[in-house]
C-alpha cells in the first residue's frame, strides 16, 4: 500500500502569523488539502505559538471529524505538560513525540532512546490510556538496540527524521548514502514490529527513491516543501503531486 500523505500546516500558520489577520486560513487550506487527497493533517503547536496556535486545534479537529471521513489528525511536539493537555483535549489519531528544545527553529534530530527511556515510557503510557497511536522521532541510524528501546517503551511507530536526506538536493552521492541508512533503519524497525513514518524536507523529487527503498512506509508528513510548491502550483495540484510521488494513483 502506498505511503499516506499528512500535510503539515505549520508553514501556512507561520505565514498567517506575519500579520494580525486571519489569512491564509489554516483550516481552509487544510480542507483543500484533504479534498485533494491528503490522508491527514499535521500540526506542531510550539509553546510560543509562532507557527500553529493552540486556538487552531479545535477547528482542525472539527474539520477532520465533520468533513473528512477516515482522515487523521497528527499532533507532534515535545511532551511537556501543556502539550499533553492539548493532546488530551483534542484527541488526535496519532501523536508524534519529538525531542525539541522550545528555542529550536524546527525539529532537527531524533530521540536518544537510551537517555530518554524513562521519560518516553511514562509519556507513552499516558497516551496509550487515551487510545492514541504514538510515533517517536528517530534518526536514520540503524541502531537495533536504540530501536528496541523505542518498541519497549510502547511506541507504535518511528518517524524517520529525513532532514539530512532532504538537504542533499545538490549532492546525489551523499543523498544515496543517507537513503541507504534510512532504509536499514526502517528494516530494523519493521523487524521489531514497529511501523515507519518519515518527515522533514521531503519533496516531489526525493520522495520516490525513499518510498522505493521503504515500500512499507506508512506515512509522510510534509510541510515546508509542500507549502513552497503550493505557492507555484496551488494547494490542490500540489497535494496531488505529492500523493503521486508517494506512489498513489491520483
Secondary structure, DSSP 4 states (H G I P E B T S, - for coil): -PPEEEEE-HHHHHHHTTTTS--S-HHHHHHHHHHHT--EEEE---TT-SSS-TTHHHHHHHHHHHH-TT-EEEEEE---HHHHHHHHHH--SEEEE----TT-SS------TTTTHHHHHHHHHHHHHTT-EEEEEE-S---HHHHHHHHHTT-SEEEEE-HHHHTTTT-HHHHHHHHHHHHHHHHHHHHTT-EEEEESS--HHHHHHHHHH-TT--EEEE-HHHHHHHHHH-HHHHHHHHHHHTT---
